[in-house]
Structures are given as structure tokens and as C-alpha cells.
């Protein structure tokens, strides 16, 4: 999942989102990764990562970030092996 284009920031902003990472017998969990993709440098930077099962309820994820260039925030769910 990808955000809309975010214009250059002059200060740090908070990214807040909700996630659910419950493991069942049939599903092995991997990780939830959040990246920033910088349109000027064409680089992807890992901003936040969480691995394995995190209980049965929805959880809040949040972090501060600062990117002085045009960018998008990308969410990646990776299934475990």
C-alpha cells in the first residue's frame, strides 16, 4: 500500500496507522515494513519494521519521520516461510 505523494517537509511529522498481526496455525507471520521512497534520489529507506505475531487485537503503530524531498510512504506485508 502506498500513500499519495508527500511534498517536501520542513520539520518532522508523525505517521500513525493501525495493524493486526495475529498468527493462526495455517499462517506463519513474517513482518510489516514501512518505507519512504524518495522521488528525487530514487532511494527506498526502511522507516519502521515489526516481526512475528503481535496478539489478537489491533495495535497502533507510529513513528516520526523527516524527508526534505518529494516522497511516498509504502507499507509492505511479508508472509513468513
C-alpha positions, 0 to 999 in steps of 0.5 A: 500500500502506498500513500499519495505523494508527500511534498517536501517537509520542513520539520518532522511529522508523525505517521500513525496507522493501525495493524493486526498481526495475529498468527493462526496455525495455517499462517506463519507471520513474517513482518510489516515494513514501512518505507519512504521512497524518495522521488528525487534520489530514487532511494527506498529507506526502511522507516519502521519494521515489526516481526512475528505475531503481535496478539489478537487485537489491533495495535497502533503503530507510529513513528516520526519521520523527516524527508526534505524531498518529494516522497511516498510512504509504502507499507509492505506485508511479508508472509513468513516461510 
